[in-house]
Amino acid sequence: MTIAHSVADILKDHVTLELECIDRMYLNLYVPRLTYETGVVGFFREHRGNQFASSALMAPMTQAFVSAIENHSEIFGVPLITFSKGERKDDIAKERFARFEGEEGVVFIGKAQEKTPLLRTIKRRNPTTGRSYAWLTRSSGMVNHYYFYILDQDFGPLFIKLCSYFPYTGKVCLNGHEWAKRQLDQRGIGYTALDNGIESCAEPKRLQRICDSLGPRQIEAVVRKWLRRIPSPFRRADREAGYGYQVSILQAEFSLTQVLDRPVTGRLFFEQVIRENLDLGRPQRVQLIFERRVSKRTPGRFRTRVLTNGVIPTLHVSYKRNDIKQYHKEGRGLRTETTINNTRDFGIGKRLHNLAALRRVGFQANRRLLSVEQVSHDCHIGEAAWADLTQPKEVDGQRASALHFDDPRVQALLCALVHLHLMPAGFRNNELRHHWAQLLGKAPSEITPGSMSYQLRRLRLRGLITRLPKTNRYCLTDVGLRTALFFTRTLSRLLRPGLSIVLPQAPPGNHRLRRDFDRLHATIDNLIRDARLAA
């Protein structure tokens, strides 16, 4: 009998590198005092000294900002391109980063029209005087956004996106794995890179410490560094008056990469795990993974999706607006990745200083997913092993009958095998017959040689015993010993004494098992009664 590797076995014995690292981070750039209408009014009237707050005052700011970007492109020789509709920005960026020869700098600037929230001016009339006046209101529109694609010495490729219209919100996208690679390069530590990951490292423990050290301080520093170097829509006087950008977390990915020693086996193993965990998206299992209570009032769709890119499947489990996915990374390892799209779903703020609390949630979710998969897959292996023992099967054209757990002959046979396992030279047919007959309460002569040959054949075909070469002696395999011990001990130590305690005809006593079973029995009776009354 062959038993497949369990999830626990794979992750324990076949992982060559295990790495927890912040993956992609998508950050918000915003000016806190310009996120509400009265703050915008204060900017134009109190700070800049205008009589009214109007979108007419925003147009000159936009024109100056766009001119500064075009001048920056011309002075520093940075290409300024316009993204076409449907064009993949990542593909263009990858090609231009590959051609860039400097150690760091702005590689190119991309312009694209995108829909974004805006502030517009509408006319209102005073109900008393009838005079019209300007009124700021929230709206949305298609405006130009400028992408500054940057190569940084510490973070590698990243981009900063700025809206060209007031209040000039922005986004920053960077990658923790790329940061870790740059730190390894600076320290002279050898490694083999994956796309958005690391396959091997000369000093794996040091690599993990490097990944653990990435935090708000490094991220804030790189954002401030490049905001000083690229054009800004705000003057120096604006920034000194408190109208500077702040950083918050829009989206964060926390990944666990486990590189396997045999990639092909890992892919097949991963596909098997997916098949057995298609119910991970159910509320009962989602709350185990994210350690959050899920009730009927919890928003969001709870579902499991399997998406396939070519022949590579990806497992997705959703919780509110967040997602955890698992896939086979470039045919090399298992990637488990939690993506948090709204920190409020976990009672955590969005400011960058909350990153430590957020990474605990993300990495713990990854570990819990693997734990749930271990339980489900190990149960599947046990179910398959049980069916393999207790159902008839055919091996190499020979039929092997079932070993039924409740058959006294099977229990006696396995018990005899446990005794004979202590014989260093193995056992013969007649030695097994002698012990088996005693356990059945029979004389050895009552068991025919043909009957014993039948028992030996079905034990051998199921992999419980093996024949020693060039002899007529047999010995138990490791699977055979474990199976025999489990069958016999479960019957003698659990089922027999347990039934003698919990059955109604058992003598009353103050046994803990009896008390717990009676309590469980009463609870089930009450639930059934309540259900009938409700019906």
C-alpha positions as CSV (number, residue, x, y, z in Angstrom):
1,M,0.0,0.0,0.0
2,T,1.4,3.4,-1.1
3,I,0.4,6.5,0.8
4,A,0.9,9.9,-0.7
5,H,2.8,12.7,1.0
6,S,0.7,14.9,3.2
7,V,0.9,18.7,3.2
8,A,2.8,18.5,6.5
9,D,5.3,16.1,5.0
10,I,5.9,18.2,2.0
11,L,6.3,21.4,3.9
12,K,8.5,19.7,6.5
13,D,10.9,17.7,4.3
14,H,10.8,19.1,0.8
15,V,11.1,22.9,1.2
16,T,14.5,24.3,0.4
17,L,13.7,27.9,1.2
18,E,10.9,29.5,3.1
19,L,10.5,33.3,3.1
20,E,7.9,35.7,4.5
21,C,8.1,39.1,2.8
22,I,5.9,42.1,2.1
23,D,5.2,41.9,-1.6
24,R,3.5,44.7,-3.6
25,M,2.3,47.7,-1.7
26,Y,0.0,50.3,-3.2
27,L,0.0,53.6,-1.2
28,N,-2.1,56.7,-1.2
29,L,-0.7,60.1,-1.5
30,Y,-3.0,62.8,-0.2
31,V,-3.1,66.2,1.6
32,P,-5.2,65.7,4.7
33,R,-6.4,69.3,4.8
34,L,-7.7,69.1,1.2
35,T,-9.8,65.9,1.7
36,Y,-13.0,67.9,2.7
37,E,-14.7,71.0,1.2
38,T,-14.1,73.4,4.1
39,G,-10.4,72.5,4.0
40,V,-10.3,73.4,0.3
41,V,-12.0,76.7,1.1
42,G,-9.4,77.4,3.7
43,F,-6.6,76.7,1.3
44,F,-7.7,79.3,-1.2
45,R,-9.2,81.9,1.1
46,E,-7.1,81.8,4.2
47,H,-3.8,80.4,2.9
48,R,-3.6,81.9,-0.6
49,G,-5.7,85.0,0.2
50,N,-8.3,84.7,-2.5
51,Q,-11.8,86.1,-2.0
52,F,-13.6,83.0,-3.2
53,A,-12.8,79.3,-3.5
54,S,-13.5,78.3,-7.0
55,S,-12.4,75.7,-9.6
56,A,-11.2,78.7,-11.7
57,L,-8.4,79.1,-9.2
58,M,-7.4,75.4,-9.7
59,A,-6.8,75.7,-13.5
60,P,-3.6,77.9,-13.2
61,M,-2.2,75.4,-10.7
62,T,-2.8,72.5,-13.1
63,Q,-1.3,74.4,-16.0
64,A,1.8,75.2,-13.9
65,F,2.1,71.6,-12.7
66,V,1.8,70.1,-16.3
67,S,4.4,72.7,-17.5
68,A,6.8,71.7,-14.7
69,I,6.5,68.0,-15.7
70,E,7.1,68.8,-19.4
71,N,10.2,70.9,-18.5
72,H,11.5,68.2,-16.2
73,S,11.2,65.7,-19.1
74,E,13.1,68.0,-21.5
75,I,15.8,69.2,-19.1
76,F,16.7,65.7,-17.7
77,G,16.1,63.8,-20.9
78,V,13.3,61.7,-19.4
79,P,11.0,60.3,-22.1
80,L,7.4,61.5,-21.8
81,I,4.9,59.0,-23.4
82,T,1.2,58.7,-23.6
83,F,-0.3,55.4,-22.8
84,S,-2.8,54.1,-25.4
85,K,-6.1,52.6,-24.4
86,G,-5.8,48.9,-23.6
87,E,-2.0,49.1,-23.4
88,R,-0.4,47.2,-20.5
89,K,1.7,49.7,-18.5
90,D,3.6,46.9,-16.8
91,D,4.9,45.6,-20.1
92,I,6.1,49.0,-21.3
93,A,7.7,49.6,-17.9
94,K,9.5,46.3,-18.0
95,E,11.0,46.9,-21.4
96,R,12.2,50.4,-20.5
97,F,13.6,49.4,-17.2
98,A,15.6,46.7,-19.0
99,R,17.1,49.4,-21.3
100,F,17.9,51.9,-18.5
101,E,21.6,52.2,-17.9
102,G,21.8,54.4,-14.8
103,E,22.0,53.2,-11.2
104,E,18.9,55.1,-10.3
105,G,16.6,57.8,-11.6
106,V,13.3,58.5,-13.4
107,V,13.3,56.0,-16.3
108,F,10.3,57.6,-18.1
109,I,7.0,59.5,-17.5
110,G,3.7,58.0,-18.7
111,K,0.5,60.0,-19.2
112,A,-2.9,58.4,-19.1
113,Q,-6.5,59.6,-18.8
114,E,-8.3,58.0,-15.8
115,K,-11.5,58.6,-13.9
116,T,-10.9,60.1,-10.5
117,P,-12.9,62.0,-7.8
118,L,-12.8,65.8,-8.3
119,L,-14.0,69.1,-6.8
120,R,-16.1,71.2,-9.1
121,T,-17.8,74.6,-8.7
122,I,-21.5,75.0,-9.2
123,K,-23.6,78.1,-8.9
124,R,-26.1,78.6,-6.1
125,R,-28.5,81.4,-5.4
126,N,-29.1,83.1,-2.1
127,P,-32.8,82.6,-1.3
128,T,-33.0,86.0,0.3
129,T,-31.1,88.3,-2.1
130,G,-31.3,86.2,-5.3
131,R,-27.6,86.7,-6.0
132,S,-25.6,83.8,-7.3
133,Y,-22.4,82.5,-5.6
134,A,-19.8,79.7,-6.2
135,W,-20.2,76.4,-4.3
136,L,-17.7,73.6,-4.3
137,T,-19.1,70.1,-4.7
138,R,-17.7,66.6,-5.1
139,S,-17.8,65.0,-8.6
140,S,-15.7,62.8,-10.8
141,G,-14.2,63.1,-14.2
142,M,-11.6,61.8,-16.7
143,V,-8.3,63.7,-16.2
144,N,-4.7,63.2,-17.0
145,H,-2.5,61.3,-14.5
146,Y,1.3,61.2,-14.7
147,Y,3.2,58.1,-13.9
148,F,6.8,58.6,-12.8
149,Y,8.6,55.2,-13.3
150,I,11.6,55.2,-11.1
151,L,14.6,53.0,-10.5
152,D,15.8,53.4,-6.9
153,Q,19.1,52.0,-5.4
154,D,17.3,50.6,-2.4
155,F,13.9,49.6,-3.7
156,G,14.5,48.9,-7.4
157,P,11.6,49.5,-9.8
158,L,8.7,51.6,-8.4
159,F,6.3,54.3,-9.7
160,I,4.6,57.4,-8.3
161,K,1.4,58.5,-10.0
162,L,0.1,62.0,-9.6
163,C,-3.3,63.4,-10.7
164,S,-3.0,66.6,-12.7
165,Y,-6.2,68.1,-11.2
166,F,-6.9,69.5,-7.8
167,P,-6.4,68.2,-5.0
168,Y,-3.6,66.3,-6.9
169,T,-3.9,63.0,-5.1
170,G,-1.4,60.3,-5.9
171,K,-0.4,56.7,-5.6
172,V,2.9,54.9,-5.0
173,C,3.6,51.3,-6.0
174,L,6.7,49.4,-4.7
175,N,7.7,45.9,-4.0
176,G,9.2,44.3,-0.8
177,H,10.9,41.5,-2.7
178,E,12.7,43.9,-5.0
179,W,13.8,45.8,-1.9
180,A,15.2,42.6,-0.4
181,K,17.1,41.8,-3.6
182,R,18.8,45.3,-3.4
183,Q,19.8,44.7,0.2
184,L,21.3,41.3,-0.7
185,D,23.3,43.0,-3.5
186,Q,24.6,45.7,-1.2
187,R,25.7,43.2,1.4
188,G,27.3,40.8,-1.2
189,I,25.1,37.9,-0.3
190,G,24.5,35.4,-3.2
191,Y,21.0,34.5,-4.3
192,T,19.0,33.3,-7.3
193,A,16.1,35.5,-8.2
194,L,12.5,34.7,-9.2
195,D,10.3,37.2,-10.9
196,N,8.9,39.0,-7.9
197,G,10.6,36.6,-5.5
198,I,13.8,34.7,-4.5
199,E,14.4,31.1,-5.3
200,S,17.6,30.4,-3.2
201,C,19.9,32.3,-1.0
202,A,23.4,31.7,0.4
203,E,22.3,33.0,3.8
204,P,18.5,32.3,4.2
205,K,18.3,33.3,7.8
206,R,19.9,36.6,7.1
207,L,17.5,37.1,4.2
208,Q,14.5,36.6,6.5
209,R,15.9,39.2,8.9
210,I,16.3,41.6,6.0
211,C,12.7,41.1,5.0
212,D,11.5,41.5,8.6
213,S,13.3,44.8,8.8
214,L,11.3,46.5,6.0
215,G,8.9,48.9,7.7
216,P,7.3,52.4,7.6
217,R,10.7,54.1,8.1
218,Q,12.2,52.8,4.8
219,I,9.0,53.2,2.9
220,E,8.4,56.8,4.1
221,A,12.1,57.7,3.3
222,V,11.9,56.5,-0.3
223,V,8.6,58.2,-1.0
224,R,9.9,61.5,0.5
225,K,13.1,61.2,-1.5
226,W,11.4,61.0,-4.9
227,L,8.7,63.5,-4.1
228,R,11.5,66.0,-3.6
229,R,13.0,65.2,-7.0
230,I,9.9,65.2,-9.2
231,P,7.7,68.2,-10.0
232,S,5.1,69.0,-7.4
233,P,1.7,70.8,-7.8
234,F,2.3,72.6,-4.5
235,R,4.7,75.5,-3.9
236,R,7.2,75.5,-1.2
237,A,5.1,78.0,0.8
238,D,2.2,75.6,0.5
239,R,4.2,72.7,1.9
240,E,5.6,74.8,4.7
241,A,2.1,75.8,5.6
242,G,1.1,72.2,6.1
243,Y,-0.2,71.3,2.7
244,G,2.2,68.5,2.1
245,Y,1.6,64.8,1.1
246,Q,0.8,62.2,3.7
247,V,1.1,58.4,3.0
248,S,-1.6,55.8,3.8
249,I,-2.0,52.1,2.8
250,L,-4.4,51.5,0.0
251,Q,-3.4,47.8,-0.7
252,A,-0.8,45.5,0.8
253,E,0.3,42.0,-0.2
254,F,1.9,39.7,2.4
255,S,3.5,36.6,0.8
256,L,4.9,33.3,2.1
257,T,7.1,31.5,-0.5
258,Q,8.0,27.9,0.0
259,V,10.5,26.7,-2.7
260,L,10.2,22.9,-3.2
261,D,13.1,20.6,-4.1
262,R,11.0,18.8,-6.8
263,P,9.1,21.3,-8.9
264,V,7.0,18.8,-10.8
265,T,5.9,17.0,-7.7
266,G,5.1,20.3,-6.1
267,R,2.8,21.3,-9.0
268,L,0.9,18.0,-8.9
269,F,0.7,18.2,-5.1
270,F,-0.6,21.8,-5.3
271,E,-3.3,20.8,-7.8
272,Q,-4.4,18.0,-5.5
273,V,-4.7,20.4,-2.5
274,I,-6.8,22.8,-4.6
275,R,-9.3,20.0,-5.5
276,E,-9.7,19.1,-1.8
277,N,-10.2,22.7,-0.6
278,L,-12.8,24.1,-2.9
279,D,-15.0,24.9,0.1
280,L,-12.4,27.2,1.8
281,G,-14.6,30.2,0.9
282,R,-17.4,29.1,3.1
283,P,-18.0,31.4,6.1
284,Q,-17.1,28.7,8.6
285,R,-13.7,28.1,7.1
286,V,-13.0,31.7,6.2
287,Q,-13.3,32.8,9.8
288,L,-10.7,30.2,10.7
289,I,-8.2,31.6,8.2
290,F,-8.7,35.3,9.0
291,E,-9.6,34.7,12.7
292,R,-12.6,37.0,12.3
293,R,-16.1,36.2,13.3
294,V,-18.4,35.8,10.3
295,S,-22.2,36.3,10.7
296,K,-25.1,36.9,8.4
297,R,-24.5,40.6,8.7
298,T,-20.8,40.4,7.6
299,P,-20.6,42.2,4.2
300,G,-19.0,40.6,1.2
301,R,-19.3,37.5,-0.9
302,F,-17.7,34.4,0.6
303,R,-16.5,32.2,-2.2
304,T,-13.6,30.1,-3.5
305,R,-12.4,30.7,-7.0
306,V,-9.9,28.7,-9.1
307,L,-8.5,30.8,-11.9
308,T,-6.2,29.3,-14.5
309,N,-3.5,31.1,-16.4
310,G,-2.6,28.7,-19.1
311,V,-2.1,25.4,-17.2
312,I,-1.3,27.1,-13.8
313,P,-4.2,27.2,-11.4
314,T,-4.6,29.8,-8.7
315,L,-6.8,29.4,-5.6
316,H,-8.6,32.5,-4.4
317,V,-10.5,32.9,-1.1
318,S,-12.3,36.1,-0.4
319,Y,-13.1,37.8,3.0
320,K,-15.0,41.1,2.7
321,R,-12.8,43.2,0.4
322,N,-9.7,41.2,1.0
323,D,-8.3,38.2,-0.8
324,I,-5.9,35.3,-0.1
325,K,-4.5,33.4,-3.0
326,Q,-2.3,30.4,-3.5
327,Y,-0.4,29.3,-6.6
328,H,2.6,27.5,-7.9
329,K,5.3,30.2,-8.4
330,E,7.1,29.7,-11.7
331,G,7.1,26.0,-11.3
332,R,9.4,26.2,-8.3
333,G,7.5,26.7,-5.1
334,L,4.2,27.3,-3.3
335,R,3.3,31.0,-3.0
336,T,0.6,31.9,-0.4
337,E,-0.4,35.5,-0.5
338,T,-2.8,37.6,1.5
339,T,-3.9,40.9,-0.1
340,I,-5.5,43.4,2.2
341,N,-7.5,46.0,0.3
342,N,-9.1,47.7,3.3
343,T,-7.4,47.8,6.7
344,R,-10.6,48.8,8.4
345,D,-11.9,45.2,7.9
346,F,-9.5,44.2,10.6
347,G,-9.9,47.2,12.9
348,I,-6.6,48.7,11.8
349,G,-6.0,52.2,10.6
350,K,-4.7,53.1,7.1
351,R,-1.7,55.3,8.1
352,L,1.7,53.9,7.3
353,H,2.6,53.4,11.0
354,N,0.0,50.6,11.2
355,L,2.1,48.4,8.8
356,A,3.4,46.2,11.7
357,A,-0.1,45.3,12.9
358,L,-1.2,44.7,9.3
359,R,1.7,42.4,8.5
360,R,0.8,40.3,11.5
361,V,-2.7,39.8,10.1
362,G,-1.4,39.0,6.6
363,F,1.3,36.5,7.6
364,Q,-1.0,34.8,10.2
365,A,-3.7,34.3,7.5
366,N,-1.1,32.6,5.2
367,R,-0.1,30.2,8.0
368,R,-3.7,29.5,9.0
369,L,-4.6,28.7,5.3
370,L,-1.8,26.1,5.2
371,S,-2.9,24.7,8.6
372,V,-6.5,24.3,7.3
373,E,-5.1,22.6,4.2
374,Q,-2.9,20.3,6.3
375,V,-5.9,19.1,8.3
376,S,-8.1,18.6,5.2
377,H,-5.4,16.9,3.1
378,D,-4.3,14.7,5.9
379,C,-7.9,13.6,6.5
380,H,-8.1,12.9,2.8
381,I,-5.0,10.7,3.0
382,G,-6.4,8.9,5.9
383,E,-9.7,8.3,4.1
384,A,-7.8,7.0,1.1
385,A,-5.8,4.7,3.3
386,W,-8.9,3.5,5.0
387,A,-10.6,2.7,1.7
388,D,-7.5,1.0,0.5
389,L,-7.6,-1.4,3.5
390,T,-11.3,-2.0,3.8
391,Q,-12.3,-2.3,0.2
392,P,-11.4,-5.1,-2.2
393,K,-8.7,-4.3,-4.8
394,E,-6.7,-5.8,-7.6
395,V,-2.9,-5.7,-7.6
396,D,-0.9,-7.0,-10.6
397,G,-3.9,-9.0,-11.8
398,Q,-4.4,-10.6,-8.3
399,R,-7.5,-9.9,-6.2
400,A,-6.9,-8.9,-2.6
401,S,-10.0,-9.1,-0.4
402,A,-10.9,-6.3,2.1
403,L,-9.6,-6.2,5.7
404,H,-12.8,-5.2,7.5
405,F,-12.1,-3.5,10.8
406,D,-15.0,-5.2,12.6
407,D,-14.1,-8.7,11.4
408,P,-12.8,-10.7,14.4
409,R,-10.6,-12.8,12.0
410,V,-8.9,-9.6,10.8
411,Q,-8.4,-8.3,14.3
412,A,-6.8,-11.6,15.3
413,L,-4.6,-11.7,12.2
414,L,-3.3,-8.2,12.8
415,C,-2.7,-8.9,16.5
416,A,-0.7,-12.0,15.5
417,L,1.4,-9.9,13.2
418,V,2.3,-7.5,16.0
419,H,3.6,-10.4,18.1
420,L,5.6,-11.8,15.2
421,H,7.1,-8.5,14.4
422,L,9.6,-9.0,17.3
423,M,11.1,-12.0,15.5
424,P,14.4,-10.7,14.0
425,A,14.5,-13.2,11.2
426,G,10.9,-12.8,10.2
427,F,8.1,-15.5,10.4
428,R,6.9,-18.5,8.5
429,N,3.4,-19.5,7.4
430,N,3.1,-22.1,10.2
431,E,4.2,-19.6,12.9
432,L,1.5,-17.1,11.9
433,R,-1.0,-19.9,11.7
434,H,-0.1,-21.0,15.3
435,H,-0.6,-17.5,16.8
436,W,-3.7,-16.7,14.7
437,A,-5.4,-20.0,15.7
438,Q,-4.8,-19.2,19.4
439,L,-6.3,-15.8,19.1
440,L,-9.4,-17.2,17.4
441,G,-9.7,-19.9,20.0
442,K,-9.0,-22.7,17.6
443,A,-6.5,-25.5,17.1
444,P,-3.8,-24.8,14.4
445,S,-4.9,-27.9,12.6
446,E,-8.3,-26.4,12.0
447,I,-6.7,-23.8,9.7
448,T,-5.7,-25.2,6.4
449,P,-2.5,-24.3,4.6
450,G,-4.5,-22.9,1.7
451,S,-6.4,-20.5,4.1
452,M,-3.1,-19.3,5.5
453,S,-1.6,-18.8,2.0
454,Y,-4.8,-16.7,1.2
455,Q,-4.2,-14.5,4.2
456,L,-0.5,-14.0,3.5
457,R,-1.2,-13.1,-0.2
458,R,-3.7,-10.4,0.7
459,L,-1.4,-8.9,3.4
460,R,1.4,-8.9,0.9
461,L,-0.6,-7.3,-2.0
462,R,-1.7,-4.5,0.4
463,G,1.9,-3.8,1.4
464,L,1.5,-4.8,5.0
465,I,4.1,-7.6,4.8
466,T,7.0,-8.3,2.5
467,R,8.6,-11.6,1.6
468,L,12.3,-11.9,2.4
469,P,14.4,-12.7,-0.8
470,K,15.1,-16.4,-1.4
471,T,13.3,-17.5,1.7
472,N,9.8,-18.5,2.8
473,R,9.9,-16.0,5.6
474,Y,8.0,-12.7,5.9
475,C,8.3,-9.5,7.9
476,L,6.0,-6.5,8.5
477,T,6.5,-3.3,6.6
478,D,6.4,0.0,8.4
479,V,2.9,0.6,7.0
480,G,1.9,-2.9,8.1
481,L,3.1,-2.4,11.7
482,R,1.4,1.0,12.0
483,T,-1.8,-0.3,10.5
484,A,-1.8,-3.4,12.8
485,L,-1.1,-1.3,15.9
486,F,-3.8,1.3,15.0
487,F,-6.5,-1.3,14.3
488,T,-5.8,-3.5,17.4
489,R,-5.3,-0.6,19.9
490,T,-8.3,1.3,18.7
491,L,-10.5,-1.8,19.3
492,S,-8.9,-2.8,22.7
493,R,-8.3,0.6,24.2
494,L,-11.0,2.8,22.8
495,L,-14.1,1.1,21.4
496,R,-14.5,-1.8,23.9
497,P,-13.9,0.2,27.1
498,G,-15.8,3.2,25.7
499,L,-18.9,1.2,24.8
500,S,-18.9,-0.4,28.2
501,I,-19.2,3.1,29.7
502,V,-21.6,5.0,27.4
503,L,-24.2,2.4,26.5
504,P,-27.6,2.6,28.4
505,Q,-27.2,-0.9,29.8
506,A,-23.8,-0.1,31.3
507,P,-23.8,0.1,35.1
508,P,-24.1,3.7,36.4
509,G,-20.9,5.4,37.5
510,N,-19.1,8.7,37.9
511,H,-16.9,8.3,34.9
512,R,-16.0,11.5,33.0
513,L,-16.6,9.9,29.6
514,R,-20.1,8.9,30.7
515,R,-20.9,12.4,32.0
516,D,-19.7,14.1,28.8
517,F,-21.5,11.7,26.6
518,D,-24.8,12.1,28.6
519,R,-24.4,15.9,28.3
520,L,-23.8,15.6,24.5
521,H,-26.8,13.2,24.2
522,A,-29.1,15.6,26.0
523,T,-27.9,18.6,23.9
524,I,-28.7,16.7,20.7
525,D,-32.1,15.8,22.0
526,N,-32.9,19.4,22.9
527,L,-31.8,20.6,19.5
528,I,-34.0,18.1,17.8
529,R,-37.0,19.0,20.0
530,D,-36.5,22.7,19.3
531,A,-36.3,22.1,15.6
532,R,-39.5,20.1,15.6
533,L,-41.3,22.8,17.6
534,A,-40.1,25.5,15.2
535,A,-41.3,23.4,12.2
